[in-house]
């Protein structure tokens, strides 16, 4: 069997981290969207500039997580 004569140091039972990456991306997407909505509401109510920036950052996190999920779906 060719697995017994391999020259590399990788483990024989190596598993892909795609499932964990998918779960983390889903969590980031949900939390990013929720935070973006919350910060946008706070920005509308208080008028403070800091909440707009926080909403923008949370929205960027959600977009990156969505792009990662799309990439993972494409690789599947």
Secondary structure by P-SEA (a helix, b strand, c coil): ccccccccccccccccaaaaaaaaaaaaaaaaaaaaaaaaaaaaacccaaaaaaaaaaaaaaaaaaaaaaaaaaac
